[in-house]
Amino acid sequence: MKAFIAYRFSGEDPKIIEPALTAVRDGLNFQKIDSYCTFFNDLPDRDKNGTAKAIMLHAFKEIEQSDFLFVLQTSEAKSEGMLMEVGYCLAKQIPIVVANCRGVRSSYIHLLANKHFDWEDVLDLTDKTANLDYSF
């Protein structure tokens, strides 16, 4: 099984997002679920000037090779790319899991998900990701 991890990058503090993404990756790995996350997998290419279209087409290709989308929400800020990834999965009927940082209330993405949970901190995020039932 494989998951594509979606998250908001632009405007997020790397000191917050990196530990959260690591927690998700480790939690999925605990369940023997491979994951693809541009934060980790595309580090050498991050500074290249890819067009928005090229970036999204690359993401869609990776999503097509995944069994589900794992959405990490760390703030109430919106991300066009993440919203497009969610929409793509809805259109393709690819299951969606949403991990919503407690206190994030202005989003309804969790209402579109097959499964969702709230998390308090990185340890809680790791634990809940590692113990979620990923059968869809």
Buried (B, 14 or more C-beta within 10 A) or exposed (E): EBBBBBBBBEEBEEEEBEBBBBBBBBBBEEBEBEBBBBBEEBEEEEEEEBEEEEBBEBBBEBBEEBBBBBBBBBBEEEBEBBBBBBEBBEEEEBBBBBBBBEEBEEBEBBEBBBBBBBBEEBEBBBBBBBEBEBEE
